[in-house]
Amino acid sequence: MKIYNILLLFFCLFLPLISFAFEIPYQYVSDYDLEDILVNVYQGDNKYKFYKCNIDNLDCSEYNGKNLKKDPTEENVFYSPDFKKIIKQVKIKNNKYITLFIENNNNRSFKAVITFSKKIRKVIFGEKADNFLFFSLGEIFFIEKKESNYNIKKIKNSIKLSFLNVSPSLKYLAYYIPATKKNGYLRSFILYDLKNNKEKIFHKENIAYWDLLTENNKLIEFVDDNNLIFLSDHENFQNLYLYQIDSEKIERLFPENFVVKDFLVVDKVLYFTANKENPLKWDLFSYNFENKTLTKVSDNIAYDFNLFKI
């Protein structure tokens, strides 16, 4: 959004000054780094000017050059969903990296060095604690703070995992193993205790056909650290089930026979698309886990509409 604000600022300030016959002036972002963008402004008559704009301050100044002078060692930067935490990797030599944990306050204050030298592909941040999941090439690592140090524990080979989901405080990881001819057409829902390094199958099903669940975008999502929901069609309709981790109980959320296509949990409220009222019509519903109320939110949602949090 800030980049669009900068371009709008350019449109208002500079466009009136650029007027050449039979030519249309324009500007576009030609380069960027973590803090700045470089805006290329066409002046007409095959001439250009470059302006360097700071993303945080929304101020711009003329820049002498066609590319930003980036730090050649800077490689990977990952932000937490609230942008308050940063994991930054700096390449040193022999494809090794220094991994830094930074608090994204006004000064971006340095917090710790995490002794992780592999290149990170993805980071999942814990909701409160300074814990992380690092996804490297084909591997998953659990990073847990112990007093002033960070313990690093290899969890799994991520190539074999599918439909992976993580509890809010990184207490558990859940994933799915689809049914194939090789495993005897047995599908499995698996819970992995990250802190205690224990794994268990909390639900499994034998099927005699192609595993249609693999055609979905999502199969598992945590409600909180002690409850998760999963999608299954073992009762002939693709519906949602609640798994209570402490009691190991599984219950079907909705007794009616209808098909659920996609679902999302936001602040312990479940949103899902389903053909609950008509087999040929898809609507958006919400379900409150606390008072157990089901509400219709919107009519006529597209069948392939995917829910996501903004």
N, C-alpha and C positions, 0 to 999 in steps of 0.2 A: 504493500500500500504506500510505503514511503517513496518508493521509486516512482510510482504514478504521480505522487504529489510533486516530486521534483520536475517531472516532465510537464506537468500542468503549469508549474512556475515558469518554466522555459517558454511555454506556449504564450503565456500572458506577457512576459517581459521582453522577449527577444523577437518573437514573430513580427510584431508591428515595425520593427526596425529593419527587417530583412525584406526588401521589396524590389524585385528585379522583373523586368518585362519578360513575359512568356516563360518564366521559370517559377517553379513551386518550391519554396524553402521547406526544409524539414529537419528533424532531429531524431536521433535514436541512441540507445545505450550501446556503445561499442566495446566496453570492457568493464569489469567490476572486480572487487575483492571483498573482504569481510566488512570494510568500513566505508568504502567509497565506490561511486560509479563514474564512468567516463562517458560524457554525452558528446556525440559528434553532431555539430550544427552546420548544415550546408548553407553557405553564404551566397550561392549563385555563381555563375561564371566559373564553375568547376573549382571553387574554393571552399575550404572548410575551416571551422574553428572547433577546438576541443575545450570542454569545461569539466573540471573535476568537482563532483558534488558529494558532500558528506551525508551519508544516509541518516545518521542520528540527528544532526543539527539542521538538515535541509538547507544548507547554504552551498553556493557554488562559486568557483573562481576560474578564470581562464587558465588553461593548462598547456604547457609547451611540450607536446609529445603525442603520439598516437596510441600508446599503451601505458597502463599504470605500472609503476615500478613495484612489483610485488616481491615479497620476501620469498626467495627461491626455495627455502627449506620448509615453508608452511604447506601442509598436505591436507589434513582432515580436520574439520570442525563440526561438532554435533551439539545441538541445543536441546535442552529439556522442553517439554510442551509449554511451560510457562516462561521460558526464556531466562530463567533465573540461574541455571547451571550450564556450564560449557565443558565439553570434553574436547581437547585440542591435541592433535598429534603433530610432532615435528620430526621430519626425517633426518637422520644423522648420517649413517653410512651403512653399506652392505644390506640395504633394504631393512634396516632396523629403525625403530621410532622411539622417541620420548613422548610419553602420554601425560598430559597436564590436566588437572581438574581446576576449573576457574569459576568463581562466583560472578555472575553477570549483573553486578550492581553498577553504579555510575562509573566506578573506576576499574571495573572488570578485575577484581582483586584475585591474585593467585592463591590457591588453597593447598594443593598438594601435587606431588609427583607420584603417579601410579606406575609401578615397574612392569609395564606391559609393552613389549617391543614389537609385536606383530601389527600389521596394518589392520585397522578397524574398518569394517564395512557398514556396521549399524550399531547404534547404542540405544538401549532401553533404560530409562532412568527410573529409580525407585520413587515412590510418591512422597516420602518424607525423609528417610535416611539417606546417607551417602553411599548407596549401593547401586550397582549397575550390572547390566548384561552387555557384554561385548560380543558382537558377531564378527568373527574373522573368517577367512576363507575356509568354509566347510567345518567350522568349529564354533562352539559357544563357551564363553567364560563368564563365571559369576564373580563379580568384584564386590567384596564386603569389607566395610570398615571395622577394624578391631583396634580400639583405643586410638593411637595416632598413626597406625599403619593400615594398609589395604591388602587383604588376602586375596589371592587370585586362584580360582579353582576351575579347572576345565570340566564342563558339564557333559556335553554331548557333541557328536558329529551331526551338525545341523543339516547335512545333505539328506539324511534319512527322516527328518521331521517334516510334518505337514500340518497346516492349519494351527500353527503355534500361537498360544496366548499366554500372558503373564499376569499374575495377580498384582494389585496396585502397589504393594510394598515389596514386591519381588520375593515373596515367601514361596510361591509355587509357580511352576511352569506346566502347562497342559498342552498336549498335542495329540495327533490322530495318526493311526496307521491304517491305511485303506485295505480293503479285502482284495486279494489277488489269488490267482491259481496257485502260486508258489506257497502262500501261507494257508492254503486250504479254505480260501474265501472267508477268512475270519477278520473282521474289522475290530479295532481296539481304540478306546479312549484312555489316555494315559496321563497320570498326574505325577509330577516330579517335584519332590521336596528339595528346594535349592540349598537350604541351610544344612540339612541333615544328609543330603546326597542319597536320598531314597526314592525309588520309583515303584509305582504300582498301577495296574490296570484297574480303573474304577468302573468300566463298562465295556463289554465285548458282545459281539453279535455274529452269528453265522448267517451268511446269505448264499443264495444259489443263482445269483445273477450279477450283472455288471454293477459295481459300486456307484450308484447314482449320487451318493453324497459328495463325491469328489467334484461334481459339477457346480457346487455352491462356492460362494466367495468366503464364507465363514462357517465354521462348525462349532467353535467353542468361544465363550467369553466369560470372564470373571465378573460377578456382581460385587464381591469384596474378597477379602483374603480367606474367607471360610465357605463361600458359595460360588458355584459356577453354573452356567447353563450350557447345554449342548443340543445340537440338532440331530435327530435320528428319524428313520422311517421304518423301524422294525415292527411297528404296529400298523403298517400299510399306509400311513399318512406321515408326511414329513413334518414333524412337530417338535416342540421344545420341551426339554426336561431339565429339572433342577437337581443338581448334585450337592448335597450338604457334606462337606469334607470331614468335619468332626464326627458326625454320626454315621457317615457312609451311606446315607439314605438317598434314593433316587425317586423322584416323583414327576409325573407328567404335569406340566403347568396348566394345560387346557384340555378338558375331557372331550370337547367336540372334535369331530373329524374334519379337519381342513388342513391345507398345506401352508407352511411358513416358508417364505423364500429367503428373506434376509432379516437380520436383527442387530441391535446395538443397545448397549447399556450405558446410560448417562446418569450419574448421581443416584444410583440404585433404582432407576426407572428403566424398564425395558421398552424399546421401540421395535416394532417388527412389521413387515409387510406380509399379508396373507389373503387368501380367498375365503375368508370366514363366512361371508354373507352370500356369496355366489361363486360357484366354481370357475366362472369366466371373468370375474371382476376382482381386482387386487386393490386393497385399501391399506392405509397406515393406521396401526393401533399402538397404544401404550399400555403398559401394565406396571402398576406400582407394587413393589415387593412388600412394602410396609403395611399398607391397608388392603392389598390384594384386589384392587379395583382395575377393571379392564375398560379402556376408553377408546372410542374411535376418533382418530385425529384428523384423517383426511380421506376423501373418496378418490377412487380411480387413479391409483398409483401404477406406473408402468411396471410390468412384470420383471424387467431386468434393472429396475431402479435400485441402486446400492446406497445404503444408509451410511453416513459418515458424520463425525462430529466436527463442527467449525470452531 
